[in-house]
Amino acid sequence: MPHTSRSKKKNNNAPIQKRKEVLDEDGWTRITSSSHHPTASRRTTTATRESESAAGSDEPRIVFTWGIDGDDEDGQKDRLVTKTIYASPSRPMSPAQGTTLEKMEAQYKKIAAKFVETEYHAALRDVLARIVGAPPQNAAKSPSSGGAASADRTARTEKIETCVLFGSGSLSGDSVHWIDRHETAYYQVAAFKKAVEIITSAQGGHRPVCYAQEPDYNSADIGLLEMLGIKVVTHPEGFDVLRQHGRAGAKGTENGDESGSGSGKANANAGGKGGTSTFAYSPAAELEVEYQIMYHNPTIWLHRSLDHLAFRQNRPLTSGNETFTKDEMEINGAMTDKFKQSRNHTKLPDVDHLKNFPFHGSVLWWSKDFEDEQEL
């Protein structure tokens, strides 16, 4: 489910069976936008460019900011991309008729039980447990153990303290557009919850604080998520907790940045000796959400391949209805390359027998300096 609350085009005649083949140039199945205004863009490295069609000052908007942090010692300035989406960060869907918390809980338990039987869950469990439970790269070595990490020095001081789910979609909303995504939302919430349980177990029972950000959540969705120990937040709060609890610190907060644009900085190559770390899951994120998550440097990110973000001069990527400028494309490409160079990753198995393919093309990314590098 896209993270933003843009209105979707109705296409009731589109055959559901073709859903798997309806992949955009980014390699992701999407519902396109039709109702928001052209987006505004601002870069700190060039003059400000205002939207040709300025929206009213009272119109709801969602601001995304990402880019490359400058180096104060070398006199390099920050190079940032800012995108404004004219839409509400919170647009709860009305619950479908007959929805009750008891029914939702029963449905969640049924789907969660099915999820743990998949190869996807088995692979996620094995990789996450090894990443989180492994001693850090600089763990002391014991000569008497043939070079193995010393038992009394291998306890990881850095914990995953914060987990954020972005854009699962409503679990009970009555608006289904071309397809019914309720089951997909349940599966993705189940995947997030199980990932948190795996992390908790690998950390000796230390459970991270959990958040979920999705504009379509309604009171019934919030009730179930709270029952599962997940706090619902609205944009930009999900990004804020990544920034504030990330391994590289939060320069924006230290400098008094409380603008709500999520423009606090995080170094994608920063190390993490002690402190806290974050886990993010974005099952179907739009470009601006992908870039903003990447900029805030989650230690572990359950997402997909980033190949679609590669710099392509002859085919600019777009955010909303606006084409990225050459300058913005360079910033996007450099930030993506920096992130990828500092990460290990593995592709997780597809689960093609599930309706609407909730885990299509999933890839787990994690910081190289968070665990010993070794073949999976």
FIGUZA-415290 format. One record per residue (C-alpha): residue in one letter; chain; y negated, z negated, x negated. Coordinates in Angstrom, 2 decimals. Last residue first. Layout:
BEGIN
+--------+--------+---------+---------+---------+
| residu | chaine |      py |      pz |      px |
+--------+--------+---------+---------+---------+
|      A |      A |       Y |       Z |       X |
...
+--------+--------+---------+---------+---------+
END
This chain:
BEGIN
+--------+--------+---------+---------+---------+
| residu | chaine |      py |      pz |      px |
+--------+--------+---------+---------+---------+
|      L |      A |   16.46 |   -4.09 |  -24.77 |
|      E |      A |   15.80 |   -3.51 |  -28.46 |
|      Q |      A |   13.88 |   -6.27 |  -30.18 |
|      E |      A |   10.32 |   -7.43 |  -30.62 |
|      D |      A |   10.17 |  -11.20 |  -30.52 |
|      E |      A |    8.04 |  -12.34 |  -27.62 |
|      F |      A |    4.42 |  -12.71 |  -26.51 |
|      D |      A |    2.95 |  -10.71 |  -29.40 |
|      K |      A |    4.14 |   -7.40 |  -27.96 |
|      S |      A |    2.42 |   -8.03 |  -24.62 |
|      W |      A |    4.50 |   -7.01 |  -21.61 |
|      W |      A |    4.92 |   -3.96 |  -19.37 |
|      L |      A |    7.59 |   -3.60 |  -16.68 |
|      V |      A |    7.97 |   -0.12 |  -15.18 |
|      S |      A |    8.75 |    0.78 |  -11.57 |
|      G |      A |    9.32 |    4.47 |  -10.77 |
|      H |      A |   10.14 |    4.00 |   -7.08 |
|      F |      A |   10.41 |    0.33 |   -6.11 |
|      P |      A |    9.41 |    0.41 |   -2.42 |
|      F |      A |   11.30 |    3.69 |   -1.74 |
|      N |      A |   10.19 |    4.32 |    1.87 |
|      K |      A |   13.44 |    2.88 |    3.30 |
|      L |      A |   15.84 |    1.58 |    0.68 |
|      H |      A |   18.68 |    3.80 |   -0.58 |
|      D |      A |   16.63 |    4.97 |   -3.54 |
|      V |      A |   16.54 |    1.70 |   -5.44 |
|      D |      A |   15.17 |    2.92 |   -8.75 |
|      P |      A |   16.25 |    1.10 |  -11.90 |
|      L |      A |   13.53 |   -0.53 |  -14.04 |
|      K |      A |   11.69 |    1.30 |  -16.81 |
|      T |      A |   10.97 |   -0.75 |  -19.92 |
|      H |      A |    7.76 |   -1.62 |  -21.72 |
|      N |      A |    6.38 |   -3.10 |  -24.94 |
|      R |      A |    2.63 |   -3.48 |  -25.12 |
|      S |      A |   -0.26 |   -3.49 |  -27.60 |
|      Q |      A |   -0.28 |    0.28 |  -28.11 |
|      K |      A |   -0.19 |    0.82 |  -24.35 |
|      F |      A |   -3.32 |   -1.26 |  -23.78 |
|      K |      A |   -5.29 |    0.47 |  -26.51 |
|      D |      A |   -4.23 |    3.88 |  -25.22 |
|      T |      A |   -5.32 |    2.95 |  -21.68 |
|      M |      A |   -8.70 |    1.67 |  -22.86 |
|      A |      A |   -9.29 |    4.82 |  -24.92 |
|      G |      A |   -8.28 |    7.10 |  -22.06 |
|      N |      A |  -10.46 |    5.36 |  -19.48 |
|      I |      A |  -13.45 |    5.35 |  -21.84 |
|      E |      A |  -12.98 |    9.03 |  -22.65 |
|      M |      A |  -12.61 |    9.84 |  -18.96 |
|      E |      A |  -15.82 |    7.97 |  -18.23 |
|      D |      A |  -17.73 |   10.02 |  -20.78 |
|      K |      A |  -16.27 |   13.28 |  -19.43 |
|      T |      A |  -17.32 |   12.28 |  -15.92 |
|      F |      A |  -14.76 |   10.98 |  -13.42 |
|      T |      A |  -14.61 |   12.99 |  -10.22 |
|      E |      A |  -15.76 |   11.26 |   -7.04 |
|      N |      A |  -14.04 |   11.17 |   -3.66 |
|      G |      A |  -12.24 |    7.85 |   -4.27 |
|      S |      A |  -11.57 |    7.61 |   -7.97 |
|      T |      A |  -10.68 |   10.96 |   -9.45 |
|      L |      A |   -8.80 |   12.17 |  -12.50 |
|      P |      A |  -10.22 |   15.12 |  -14.35 |
|      R |      A |   -7.95 |   18.14 |  -14.82 |
|      N |      A |   -8.90 |   20.40 |  -17.74 |
|      Q |      A |   -9.81 |   17.63 |  -20.17 |
|      R |      A |   -6.65 |   15.66 |  -19.56 |
|      F |      A |   -6.66 |   12.09 |  -20.87 |
|      A |      A |   -3.41 |   10.36 |  -19.95 |
|      L |      A |   -3.58 |    8.17 |  -16.86 |
|      H |      A |   -0.53 |    9.84 |  -15.28 |
|      D |      A |    1.56 |    8.61 |  -18.20 |
|      L |      A |    0.93 |    4.99 |  -17.24 |
|      S |      A |    4.48 |    4.41 |  -15.98 |
|      R |      A |    4.85 |    1.87 |  -13.17 |
|      H |      A |    3.75 |   -1.67 |  -12.25 |
|      L |      A |    5.12 |   -5.08 |  -13.17 |
|      W |      A |    2.57 |   -6.42 |  -15.66 |
|      I |      A |    3.27 |   -9.21 |  -18.14 |
|      T |      A |    0.55 |  -10.73 |  -20.34 |
|      P |      A |   -2.09 |   -9.46 |  -17.92 |
|      N |      A |   -5.01 |   -7.89 |  -19.81 |
|      H |      A |   -8.05 |   -7.99 |  -17.55 |
|      Y |      A |   -8.87 |   -4.37 |  -18.42 |
|      M |      A |   -5.38 |   -3.29 |  -17.35 |
|      I |      A |   -5.85 |   -4.91 |  -13.95 |
|      Q |      A |   -9.21 |   -3.17 |  -13.52 |
|      Y |      A |   -7.79 |    0.20 |  -14.57 |
|      E |      A |   -4.85 |    0.00 |  -12.18 |
|      V |      A |   -7.07 |   -1.15 |   -9.31 |
|      E |      A |   -9.50 |    1.72 |   -9.91 |
|      L |      A |   -6.62 |    4.18 |   -9.99 |
|      E |      A |   -5.01 |    3.02 |   -6.75 |
|      A |      A |   -2.18 |    0.51 |   -6.89 |
|      A |      A |    1.23 |    0.92 |   -5.31 |
|      P |      A |    3.50 |   -1.92 |   -6.51 |
|      S |      A |    0.83 |   -3.97 |   -8.32 |
|      Y |      A |    2.52 |   -7.05 |   -9.81 |
|      A |      A |    0.57 |   -9.21 |  -12.27 |
|      F |      A |    1.76 |  -11.99 |  -14.59 |
|      T |      A |   -0.68 |  -14.17 |  -16.54 |
|      S |      A |   -0.86 |  -16.24 |  -19.72 |
|      T |      A |   -2.10 |  -19.65 |  -20.79 |
|      G |      A |   -3.12 |  -21.36 |  -24.02 |
|      G |      A |   -0.99 |  -21.62 |  -27.14 |
|      K |      A |   -1.26 |  -18.97 |  -29.82 |
|      G |      A |   -2.01 |  -15.92 |  -27.73 |
|      G |      A |   -3.11 |  -12.84 |  -29.59 |
|      A |      A |   -5.78 |  -10.44 |  -28.46 |
|      N |      A |   -4.92 |   -6.76 |  -28.39 |
|      A |      A |   -6.03 |   -6.06 |  -24.82 |
|      N |      A |   -9.22 |   -8.02 |  -25.39 |
|      A |      A |  -10.46 |   -9.43 |  -22.11 |
|      K |      A |  -13.91 |   -9.12 |  -20.66 |
|      G |      A |  -15.42 |  -10.42 |  -17.43 |
|      S |      A |  -16.56 |   -7.55 |  -15.21 |
|      G |      A |  -14.73 |   -8.63 |  -12.07 |
|      S |      A |  -17.57 |   -7.36 |   -9.93 |
|      G |      A |  -18.06 |  -10.74 |   -8.28 |
|      S |      A |  -21.40 |  -11.28 |   -9.99 |
|      E |      A |  -20.35 |  -14.61 |  -11.49 |
|      D |      A |  -21.03 |  -13.68 |  -15.10 |
|      G |      A |  -22.31 |  -16.89 |  -16.69 |
|      N |      A |  -21.69 |  -15.83 |  -20.25 |
|      E |      A |  -18.59 |  -17.98 |  -20.50 |
|      T |      A |  -17.35 |  -16.49 |  -17.25 |
|      G |      A |  -17.74 |  -12.94 |  -18.53 |
|      K |      A |  -16.13 |  -13.83 |  -21.84 |
|      A |      A |  -12.98 |  -14.91 |  -20.06 |
|      G |      A |  -10.20 |  -15.97 |  -22.41 |
|      A |      A |   -7.92 |  -13.64 |  -24.31 |
|      R |      A |   -4.70 |  -15.01 |  -22.82 |
|      G |      A |   -5.78 |  -14.61 |  -19.23 |
|      H |      A |   -6.55 |  -17.50 |  -16.89 |
|      Q |      A |  -10.15 |  -16.61 |  -16.05 |
|      R |      A |   -9.71 |  -12.85 |  -16.14 |
|      L |      A |   -6.47 |  -12.73 |  -14.16 |
|      V |      A |   -7.92 |  -15.32 |  -11.76 |
|      D |      A |  -11.01 |  -13.15 |  -11.29 |
|      F |      A |   -8.97 |  -10.04 |  -10.59 |
|      G |      A |   -7.36 |  -11.70 |   -7.59 |
|      E |      A |  -10.70 |  -13.14 |   -6.52 |
|      P |      A |  -12.48 |   -9.77 |   -6.42 |
|      H |      A |  -11.39 |   -8.99 |   -3.73 |
|      T |      A |   -9.81 |  -11.36 |   -1.22 |
|      V |      A |   -7.37 |  -14.25 |   -1.74 |
|      V |      A |   -4.03 |  -15.26 |   -0.19 |
|      K |      A |   -2.27 |  -18.25 |   -1.80 |
|      I |      A |    1.47 |  -17.89 |   -2.39 |
|      G |      A |    3.82 |  -20.86 |   -2.04 |
|      L |      A |    6.36 |  -19.10 |    0.16 |
|      M |      A |    5.10 |  -20.93 |    3.27 |
|      E |      A |    1.62 |  -19.82 |    2.23 |
|      L |      A |    2.86 |  -16.24 |    2.21 |
|      L |      A |    4.34 |  -16.65 |    5.71 |
|      G |      A |    1.15 |  -18.10 |    7.19 |
|      I |      A |   -1.06 |  -15.56 |    5.42 |
|      D |      A |    0.95 |  -12.72 |    6.92 |
|      A |      A |    0.60 |  -14.24 |   10.41 |
|      S |      A |   -3.15 |  -14.78 |    9.92 |
|      N |      A |   -3.68 |  -11.16 |    8.89 |
|      Y |      A |   -3.32 |   -9.39 |    5.54 |
|      D |      A |   -4.83 |   -5.87 |    5.52 |
|      P |      A |   -7.26 |   -6.35 |    2.62 |
|      E |      A |   -4.49 |   -7.32 |    0.14 |
|      Q |      A |   -4.71 |   -9.88 |   -2.67 |
|      A |      A |   -1.81 |  -12.29 |   -3.30 |
|      Y |      A |   -1.92 |  -15.44 |   -5.44 |
|      C |      A |    0.62 |  -17.65 |   -7.19 |
|      V |      A |    0.14 |  -20.71 |   -9.43 |
|      P |      A |    2.87 |  -20.65 |  -12.07 |
|      R |      A |    5.98 |  -22.81 |  -11.80 |
|      H |      A |    7.16 |  -24.88 |  -14.82 |
|      G |      A |   10.90 |  -25.39 |  -14.22 |
|      G |      A |   12.03 |  -24.92 |  -17.81 |
|      Q |      A |    9.82 |  -21.92 |  -18.46 |
|      A |      A |   12.67 |  -19.43 |  -18.00 |
|      S |      A |   13.35 |  -20.95 |  -14.57 |
|      T |      A |    9.72 |  -20.59 |  -13.50 |
|      I |      A |    9.56 |  -17.01 |  -14.78 |
|      I |      A |   12.69 |  -16.09 |  -12.81 |
|      E |      A |   11.31 |  -17.81 |   -9.69 |
|      V |      A |    8.00 |  -15.96 |  -10.05 |
|      A |      A |    9.87 |  -12.67 |  -10.34 |
|      K |      A |   11.83 |  -13.59 |   -7.21 |
|      K |      A |    8.59 |  -14.18 |   -5.29 |
|      F |      A |    7.11 |  -10.87 |   -6.47 |
|      A |      A |   10.25 |   -8.93 |   -5.61 |
|      A |      A |   10.40 |  -10.61 |   -2.19 |
|      V |      A |    6.76 |   -9.68 |   -1.55 |
|      Q |      A |    7.65 |   -6.10 |   -2.48 |
|      Y |      A |   10.69 |   -6.07 |   -0.20 |
|      Y |      A |    8.74 |   -7.53 |    2.71 |
|      A |      A |    5.95 |   -4.96 |    2.25 |
|      T |      A |    8.48 |   -2.13 |    2.23 |
|      E |      A |   10.05 |   -3.45 |    5.44 |
|      H |      A |    6.66 |   -3.47 |    7.16 |
|      R |      A |    5.74 |    0.02 |    5.96 |
|      D |      A |    6.36 |    1.90 |    9.21 |
|      I |      A |    5.29 |    5.46 |    8.48 |
|      W |      A |    2.50 |    7.86 |    9.36 |
|      H |      A |   -0.02 |    5.14 |   10.22 |
|      V |      A |    1.74 |    1.76 |   10.77 |
|      S |      A |   -0.99 |   -0.23 |   12.51 |
|      D |      A |    0.50 |   -3.27 |   14.25 |
|      G |      A |    0.29 |   -5.47 |   11.16 |
|      S |      A |    3.25 |   -7.76 |   10.43 |
|      L |      A |    4.02 |   -7.59 |    6.70 |
|      S |      A |    0.61 |   -6.23 |    5.79 |
|      G |      A |    0.36 |   -4.17 |    2.60 |
|      S |      A |    1.70 |   -5.16 |   -0.80 |
|      G |      A |   -1.64 |   -4.51 |   -2.48 |
|      F |      A |   -1.95 |   -6.75 |   -5.54 |
|      L |      A |    0.37 |   -9.69 |   -6.30 |
|      V |      A |   -1.00 |  -12.22 |   -8.80 |
|      C |      A |    0.85 |  -14.73 |  -10.99 |
|      T |      A |   -0.90 |  -17.48 |  -12.99 |
|      E |      A |    0.35 |  -20.05 |  -15.50 |
|      I |      A |    2.74 |  -18.00 |  -17.61 |
|      K |      A |    3.13 |  -20.49 |  -20.43 |
|      E |      A |    2.10 |  -20.61 |  -24.07 |
|      T |      A |    3.55 |  -23.56 |  -25.95 |
|      R |      A |    6.91 |  -21.85 |  -26.38 |
|      A |      A |    9.55 |  -24.25 |  -27.67 |
|      T |      A |   10.98 |  -22.76 |  -30.85 |
|      R |      A |   10.06 |  -25.48 |  -33.33 |
|      D |      A |   12.72 |  -28.15 |  -32.74 |
|      A |      A |   15.54 |  -25.62 |  -32.62 |
|      S |      A |   14.44 |  -23.86 |  -35.83 |
|      A |      A |   14.38 |  -20.10 |  -35.40 |
|      A |      A |   17.30 |  -18.45 |  -37.13 |
|      G |      A |   16.94 |  -17.59 |  -40.80 |
|      G |      A |   20.46 |  -18.56 |  -41.85 |
|      S |      A |   20.41 |  -21.83 |  -39.95 |
|      S |      A |   19.80 |  -23.97 |  -43.03 |
|      P |      A |   16.72 |  -21.95 |  -43.97 |
|      S |      A |   15.11 |  -22.76 |  -40.57 |
|      K |      A |   12.53 |  -20.25 |  -39.40 |
|      A |      A |    9.25 |  -21.29 |  -37.73 |
|      A |      A |    8.25 |  -19.34 |  -34.64 |
|      N |      A |    5.66 |  -16.64 |  -35.44 |
|      Q |      A |    7.17 |  -14.08 |  -33.08 |
|      P |      A |    7.16 |  -16.47 |  -30.13 |
|      P |      A |   10.47 |  -17.95 |  -28.95 |
|      A |      A |   12.11 |  -16.04 |  -26.08 |
|      G |      A |   12.23 |  -17.58 |  -22.61 |
|      V |      A |    9.43 |  -15.52 |  -21.09 |
|      I |      A |   10.56 |  -12.18 |  -22.48 |
|      R |      A |   14.30 |  -12.82 |  -22.17 |
|      A |      A |   14.07 |  -14.15 |  -18.63 |
|      L |      A |   11.81 |  -11.26 |  -17.63 |
|      V |      A |   14.22 |   -8.65 |  -19.03 |
|      D |      A |   17.38 |  -10.06 |  -17.47 |
|      R |      A |   15.86 |  -10.90 |  -14.09 |
|      L |      A |   14.10 |   -7.53 |  -13.75 |
|      A |      A |   17.33 |   -5.72 |  -14.60 |
|      A |      A |   19.35 |   -7.71 |  -12.06 |
|      H |      A |   16.63 |   -7.31 |   -9.43 |
|      Y |      A |   16.55 |   -3.54 |   -9.84 |
|      E |      A |   20.34 |   -3.36 |   -9.80 |
|      T |      A |   20.12 |   -4.64 |   -6.22 |
|      E |      A |   21.91 |   -7.68 |   -4.75 |
|      V |      A |   18.83 |   -9.92 |   -5.14 |
|      F |      A |   16.93 |   -7.58 |   -2.81 |
|      K |      A |   19.40 |   -7.90 |    0.06 |
|      A |      A |   18.99 |  -11.69 |    0.15 |
|      A |      A |   15.20 |  -11.28 |   -0.02 |
|      I |      A |   15.41 |   -8.89 |    2.94 |
|      K |      A |   17.25 |  -11.35 |    5.19 |
|      K |      A |   15.12 |  -14.31 |    4.06 |
|      Y |      A |   11.92 |  -12.35 |    4.77 |
|      Q |      A |   13.13 |  -11.32 |    8.22 |
|      A |      A |   13.97 |  -14.92 |    9.12 |
|      E |      A |   10.56 |  -16.10 |    7.91 |
|      M |      A |    8.84 |  -13.36 |    9.89 |
|      K |      A |   10.73 |  -14.29 |   13.06 |
|      E |      A |    9.79 |  -17.97 |   12.66 |
|      L |      A |    6.16 |  -17.10 |   11.93 |
|      T |      A |    5.96 |  -15.21 |   15.19 |
|      T |      A |    5.19 |  -11.57 |   15.94 |
|      G |      A |    5.88 |  -10.52 |   19.53 |
|      Q |      A |    3.31 |   -7.73 |   19.58 |
|      A |      A |    2.40 |   -6.53 |   16.10 |
|      P |      A |   -0.14 |   -8.66 |   14.28 |
|      S |      A |   -3.70 |   -7.26 |   14.32 |
|      M |      A |   -4.54 |   -5.85 |   10.91 |
|      P |      A |   -6.91 |   -7.95 |    8.82 |
|      R |      A |   -9.76 |   -6.02 |    7.21 |
|      S |      A |  -10.87 |   -7.92 |    4.11 |
|      P |      A |  -12.40 |   -6.25 |    1.05 |
|      S |      A |  -14.40 |   -4.03 |    3.43 |
|      A |      A |  -15.08 |   -0.45 |    2.40 |
|      Y |      A |  -17.69 |    1.49 |    0.44 |
|      I |      A |  -15.88 |    1.76 |   -2.88 |
|      T |      A |  -18.12 |    1.17 |   -5.87 |
|      K |      A |  -16.95 |    2.25 |   -9.31 |
|      T |      A |  -18.16 |    0.88 |  -12.62 |
|      V |      A |  -17.08 |    2.28 |  -15.99 |
|      L |      A |  -17.91 |    0.30 |  -19.10 |
|      R |      A |  -18.66 |    0.96 |  -22.75 |
|      D |      A |  -19.66 |   -2.33 |  -24.36 |
|      K |      A |  -22.03 |   -1.93 |  -27.28 |
|      Q |      A |  -21.08 |   -1.75 |  -30.94 |
|      G |      A |  -23.32 |   -3.72 |  -33.31 |
|      D |      A |  -20.52 |   -4.16 |  -35.82 |
|      E |      A |  -20.53 |   -7.94 |  -35.46 |
|      D |      A |  -21.04 |   -7.75 |  -31.71 |
|      D |      A |  -18.00 |   -5.51 |  -31.25 |
|      G |      A |  -18.01 |   -3.75 |  -27.92 |
|      D |      A |  -15.52 |   -4.16 |  -25.12 |
|      I |      A |  -13.95 |   -0.99 |  -23.75 |
|      G |      A |  -13.84 |   -0.30 |  -20.03 |
|      W |      A |  -13.42 |   -1.76 |  -16.57 |
|      T |      A |  -15.49 |   -2.52 |  -13.48 |
|      F |      A |  -14.55 |   -2.34 |   -9.80 |
|      V |      A |  -16.92 |   -3.05 |   -6.91 |
|      I |      A |  -15.81 |   -3.28 |   -3.28 |
|      R |      A |  -18.36 |   -2.56 |   -0.59 |
|      P |      A |  -19.30 |   -3.63 |    2.90 |
|      E |      A |  -22.46 |   -1.93 |    4.23 |
|      D |      A |  -25.49 |   -4.18 |    4.39 |
|      S |      A |  -27.49 |   -2.31 |    1.76 |
|      G |      A |  -26.94 |    0.99 |    3.51 |
|      A |      A |  -25.13 |    3.62 |    1.47 |
|      A |      A |  -26.86 |    5.95 |   -0.95 |
|      S |      A |  -25.70 |    9.56 |   -0.71 |
|      E |      A |  -26.22 |   11.10 |   -4.12 |
|      S |      A |  -24.77 |    7.96 |   -5.68 |
|      E |      A |  -26.91 |    6.67 |   -8.51 |
|      R |      A |  -26.27 |    7.55 |  -12.15 |
|      T |      A |  -27.36 |    4.89 |  -14.64 |
|      A |      A |  -28.15 |    6.25 |  -18.08 |
|      T |      A |  -25.37 |    6.22 |  -20.64 |
|      T |      A |  -23.25 |    3.71 |  -22.55 |
|      T |      A |  -23.39 |    0.99 |  -19.89 |
|      R |      A |  -21.86 |    3.31 |  -17.33 |
|      R |      A |  -22.55 |    3.28 |  -13.59 |
|      S |      A |  -20.84 |    5.09 |  -10.74 |
|      A |      A |  -21.42 |    5.20 |   -7.02 |
|      T |      A |  -18.70 |    6.33 |   -4.68 |
|      P |      A |  -19.07 |    8.93 |   -2.00 |
|      H |      A |  -18.92 |    7.24 |    1.40 |
|      H |      A |  -15.78 |    5.91 |    2.97 |
|      S |      A |  -13.93 |    7.35 |    5.94 |
|      S |      A |  -11.35 |    9.89 |    4.84 |
|      S |      A |   -9.00 |    8.38 |    2.32 |
|      T |      A |   -5.52 |    9.64 |    1.44 |
|      I |      A |   -2.22 |    7.86 |    2.03 |
|      R |      A |   -0.38 |    7.81 |   -1.27 |
|      T |      A |    2.97 |    8.44 |   -2.94 |
|      W |      A |    2.59 |    8.17 |   -6.69 |
|      G |      A |    3.05 |   10.59 |   -9.59 |
|      D |      A |   -0.66 |   10.77 |  -10.42 |
|      E |      A |   -0.68 |   14.39 |   -9.26 |
|      D |      A |    0.33 |   13.17 |   -5.79 |
|      L |      A |    3.89 |   12.54 |   -4.66 |
|      V |      A |    5.05 |   13.62 |   -1.20 |
|      E |      A |    8.64 |   14.34 |   -2.21 |
|      K |      A |    9.97 |   10.92 |   -1.37 |
|      R |      A |    8.18 |   10.93 |    1.93 |
|      K |      A |    9.87 |   14.17 |    3.03 |
|      Q |      A |   12.25 |   12.31 |    5.34 |
|      I |      A |    9.33 |   10.78 |    7.17 |
|      P |      A |    8.33 |   14.14 |    8.60 |
|      A |      A |    4.53 |   14.46 |    8.94 |
|      N |      A |    3.67 |   15.02 |   12.60 |
|      N |      A |    1.87 |   11.69 |   13.06 |
|      N |      A |   -0.59 |   12.55 |   10.37 |
|      K |      A |   -3.41 |   10.09 |   10.70 |
|      K |      A |   -5.86 |   10.00 |    7.86 |
|      K |      A |   -6.27 |    6.53 |    6.44 |
|      S |      A |   -9.34 |    4.31 |    6.51 |
|      R |      A |  -10.02 |    2.62 |    3.19 |
|      S |      A |   -9.08 |   -1.02 |    2.92 |
|      T |      A |   -8.54 |   -1.16 |   -0.83 |
|      H |      A |   -5.32 |   -2.16 |   -2.58 |
|      P |      A |   -3.35 |    0.88 |   -1.51 |
|      M |      A |    0.00 |    0.00 |    0.00 |
+--------+--------+---------+---------+---------+
END
